[in-house]
Amino acid sequence: MAEQLFARWHKVKEEIKALQDEEERIRQRVKTAMTAKGLNTLTTPGYQVTMKTMTRESLSKKDCPAQVWSQYCKKSSFPVMKLVALTKGVPQEEDDEDM
């Protein structure tokens, strides 16, 4: 059961990566066109794209005195799961049962 579930997960991850790559290519084409025309907003009958510059400020641990870092740093913990395909061509059956 787990093998098929992992195989399905891996397949979905690969599809997401391909879609993210396609999205980035499209985003770059739109950005290039908007920049060339000097536009911040582009509207069609069905969509609107707004382009703006956002600024984020951050502080790097290596650029900060240890005392300041330990006093002001924010810590958070969260679970992380990583899936790695160990072989190619793992069977991809539809199975939603628990492991």
C-alpha positions in Angstrom: 0.0 0.0 0.0 2.7 2.5 1.0 4.7 1.9 -2.2 1.7 2.8 -4.4 0.9 5.8 -2.3 4.5 7.0 -2.4 4.6 6.5 -6.2 1.5 8.6 -6.6 2.9 11.3 -4.4 6.1 11.3 -6.4 4.2 11.5 -9.7 2.2 14.5 -8.4 5.4 16.2 -7.3 6.9 15.8 -10.8 3.7 17.2 -12.3 3.7 20.2 -9.9 7.4 20.9 -10.8 6.6 20.9 -14.5 3.6 23.2 -14.0 5.8 25.6 -11.9 8.4 25.7 -14.6 5.6 26.5 -17.2 4.2 29.2 -14.9 7.6 30.8 -14.5 8.1 30.9 -18.3 4.6 32.5 -18.8 5.2 34.9 -15.9 8.5 36.0 -17.5 6.9 36.6 -20.9 4.2 38.7 -19.3 6.7 40.7 -17.3 8.9 41.3 -20.4 5.9 42.5 -22.3 4.6 44.8 -19.5 8.1 46.2 -18.9 8.6 46.9 -22.7 5.3 48.8 -22.8 5.9 50.6 -19.5 2.8 49.1 -17.8 2.2 48.3 -14.2 -1.3 46.9 -14.9 -2.5 44.9 -17.8 -6.2 44.1 -18.1 -8.0 41.8 -20.5 -11.8 41.0 -20.4 -11.1 38.0 -18.2 -7.9 38.8 -16.3 -5.8 41.6 -14.7 -2.1 41.4 -14.0 -0.5 43.9 -11.6 3.2 44.2 -11.3 4.8 46.0 -8.4 8.1 46.0 -6.6 8.0 44.8 -3.0 10.8 45.3 -0.5 11.5 42.9 2.3 13.9 43.6 5.1 15.8 40.8 6.8 18.7 40.3 9.1 21.2 37.5 8.6 22.6 35.7 11.6 26.2 36.1 10.3 25.8 39.9 10.0 24.5 40.3 13.5 26.1 40.3 16.9 25.2 37.0 18.8 23.5 38.9 21.7 21.2 40.8 19.4 20.4 37.7 17.3 19.5 35.6 20.4 17.4 38.5 21.8 15.4 39.2 18.7 15.3 36.1 16.5 12.0 34.4 15.9 12.0 30.6 16.1 9.3 28.3 14.7 9.2 24.6 14.3 7.2 22.7 11.8 7.2 19.2 10.3 9.0 18.6 7.1 8.4 15.6 4.8 10.7 14.8 1.8 9.9 12.2 -0.8 12.8 10.8 -2.9 12.3 8.3 -5.7 14.7 5.4 -5.1 14.0 3.8 -8.5 12.5 4.7 -11.8 9.3 3.1 -13.0 7.7 2.3 -9.7 4.1 1.0 -10.2 1.6 3.8 -10.0 -1.7 2.3 -8.8 -4.6 4.2 -7.4 -4.8 3.4 -3.7 -6.0 5.8 -1.0 -6.0 3.3 1.8 -4.0 4.0 4.9 -0.5 2.6 5.1 
